[in-house]
Amino acid sequence: MTIDNARCMAIVRLGLITTLYFRNGHTQAVRERLEACFLRFYQAFRAELKCQFFQHRRSLSPSGFAACRRQARERSPDLPLLWSLSSSGAEQAAAYSLFVVAASRMQGENDLSCLKMVLPWSFLTEPDGLRAYDDWIRYLCNAVQAEHGFGGLACVLPAEGHRYLPLEYQLARQYSGLMVDPRPHIDSLRLLRHIKGVSWYTVLGHSFVKRLGGSDALRARASLWSDVQFQAYDGGLLIRAGRVPELGDVRGAAPQAYVRVNRLIRPVRLQDTGCLHPYLPSDKGFTPQSTARWYARFDDKPVPPVSAGQACPQAGYWFSNARAGSRRLFREGEIMPGFAGIKVERTQWFLDKQQG
């Protein structure tokens, strides 16, 4: 999916993005690992890359890239590091890009740094594309010791594409699986202690895993969901919702794997959601109210009680008002049991709000 303007320039692309938030972006060790990330990206996609930004925008050349690598390593920790590689200029939506805003020493005390990679969604259709993307997101998470983040489908806009945010708004309203992520570095202050939410891959650093009860507890809660997969990285857990990313369509059911992961991570999801498009008229972009609804788009609707003899509508822990100590785990589709000596019509099962 690509939307072009009158000059046949791509102004909105469907992209496969990876956005990671991390600490200590001012330190020499982290900046050296960031430089290694840029080198790997450059070597992998050199044929596609045309532009570079480091202090100013310039055409990409081997000598220019080498100079920026050196400057990135030597940059003072008291200064932020802003660096990007891209397949297009600022007026077009890039098919390939890598972008970092690494906080200065002073900023790092109260803010997170941010790394974002963009690939075309068709990357996943290439031979071994799924494994290659998995390698990329694990590599980047390990390199920056990610606090949290996500990877999945999103609208990619030009670097100077504020006027195209209404198109992102329209598409996000239609497709629940799209992440809204036009300016991730601006979100960082809100995301110090909370995560943005669910995408195809959801990244949880150790501190968030601990707040959710630990890795074993998360895996146990998801044990009935074959479409939810876990893998560790050096700084935490990656949770994948489904084998491939889903767009979802708001006219139908939300992607079930995304809904399931949302149940796991909701306690650490951002509640003070603000506004995704704070500078747009209310009829052109997200308002505070529609932003809150977007963050909650994968939340379960209230599940009504289920009578004995009916199929369980949702996997999880259920309890019955007919007998104390009846709480247990049910699989979706399992028939809810009755109890000896109690009429079936008097036995109802309730989904426990406290899962796990």
Secondary structure as UniProt FT lines:
FT   STRAND          2..4
FT   TURN            6..7
FT   STRAND          10..22
FT   TURN            25..26
FT   HELIX           28..45
FT   TURN            46..48
FT   STRAND          51..53
FT   STRAND          57..59
FT   HELIX           62..74
FT   TURN            77..78
FT   STRAND          81..86
FT   TURN            90..91
FT   STRAND          97..102
FT   TURN            105..106
FT   HELIX           107..109
FT   STRAND          113..120
FT   HELIX           121..125
FT   TURN            127..128
FT   HELIX           129..144
FT   STRAND          148..156
FT   TURN            159..160
FT   HELIX           162..164
FT   HELIX           165..174
FT   TURN            176..177
FT   HELIX           184..187
FT   HELIX           188..191
FT   STRAND          201..205
FT   HELIX           206..211
FT   TURN            212..213
FT   HELIX           215..221
FT   TURN            222..224
FT   TURN            226..227
FT   STRAND          228..233
FT   TURN            234..235
FT   STRAND          236..241
FT   TURN            250..251
FT   HELIX           256..265
FT   HELIX           266..268
FT   TURN            278..279
FT   TURN            282..284
FT   HELIX           288..295
FT   TURN            296..298
FT   STRAND          306..307
FT   TURN            308..309
FT   STRAND          316..320
FT   TURN            321..322
FT   TURN            324..325
FT   STRAND          328..330
FT   TURN            332..333
FT   TURN            340..341
FT   HELIX           344..346
FT   STRAND          348..351
//
